[in-house]
């Protein structure tokens, strides 16, 4: 079957966009495995820079993973019930509440972090803890959990299902766990995908809230690029990808499994 010209043009454009996005990342990763980036592959391949980055920045790897998973848990515990509450709220008030939830996304992350410092910076135990960064991440990522879940609730008419369950005598908690959550899994997975990626890659809020003992991957990556060899920074990028890609693939597989079971 002969493909139309438009298909070929669309395919070519798609491949060009993919190359535009992937080639720089591939070059950065390759630089982390070369002995000398400016000489190129002729200098030889090495794991020396990976070992150096791991020796210097391993704590940032684990801390970023911990914060991302904790952020996901917090947004699930807050965001899904919040979406359920917004569904029951009169549309005028629900619109205002959604706009307020979007404020941390609409304004620069540095401004959000500065506000947190003004309000909670005097609490030294919190200021010196990774929990301070977690608060900033939850504020930033919460809308990305609430909105997909709320959209799925509206699309699947959760309100009617819940009313039917209530007519059978189910209490609110029972309705939430047995009716609302199972029918919103696709939205929850979509929100979780966004929360994980945004939390791991968040730099602005983290840069303002971190201390020398609470650096995350993006902050450590910026430090390595600014103060060390280019190969060190590139090796750091490889470790970043090593963490984020398995998480994204796992969530993608969970999403496909949920879709196939419907």
Secondary structure, DSSP 4 states (H G I P E B T S, - for coil): -PPPHHHHHHHHHHHHHHHHHHHHHHHHHHHTTBS-TTT-GGG-B-SHHHHHHHHHHHHHHHHHHHHHHHHHHHHHHHHHHHHHHHHHS-HHHHHHHHHHHHHHHHS-HHHHHHHHHHHHTT-HHHHTSHHHHHHHHHHHHHHHHHHHHHHHHHHTTHHHHHHHHHHTT--HHHHIIIIIHHHTHHHHHHHHHHHHHHHHH--HHHHHH--TTS--HHHHHHHHHHHS-HHHHHHHHHHHHHHHHHHHHHHHHHHHHHHHT-
